[in-house]
Amino acid sequence: MFKTKKEIVFVILAGIFITNAVVAELIGGKLIQIGPFVMSIGILPWPIVFLTTDLINEYFGEKGVKKLSLITACLIAYAFLILFMAIEIPAAKGISPVNDEQFQAVFGQSMWIIVGSLIAFMVSQLIDVWIFWFFKRKTGEKKIWLRATGSTVISQLFDSFIVLGIAFWLPGKIDFETFITSGLTGYVFKLSVAILLTPLIYAGHHWIKKYLEKDNLHKDIQDK
């Protein structure tokens, strides 16, 4: 099915990337409290998206990330369409364990989050890719931590506030003060986790490099 190990790596990374992005949209309607601060639980899967974005950037370049981001955005839009249809179709009265009001309460909010996230996702991914490659062109193969963390620092500042603004503040779910504090809380959380994940980026980079080197070695032996 796969001609090279590089294709296998891309499919695995893309699968992890897409799964976490879609799951984040579906669970994002739930707000959680950390001390005095409030943030969406949909933030939890995003650090994995950052990790896979950086690895895809390293091995498949700007085109690879942009193409995958577009595919993911289309899949999120597809999820939006299915949710809309599911909300509009009435539940079987007296039979369905989840009635229309309960379903609407959970997934109706997710639809606002999907709209906000689609916009925020594409904006932040384009910013992330640009900054990542700006640093990589300056440093070459060195300082993986700089391009990985640096791209996240800027891109997620936009992502955090765009999502909350469209999904919660504009519909009147939260006031402006909560919007600002929640945005800052989410941003600090994402940034903190991104920094903590830096060793995993180096580990993933090492494992993928070793895996692909074996494939290249095997090809060289066959060519001789």
Helices and strands as residue ranges (DSSP letters): H 5-27, E 31-34, E 37-40, G 41-43, H 46-88, H 100-103, I 104-108, H 109-139, H 144-164, I 165-169, H 176-196, H 198-223
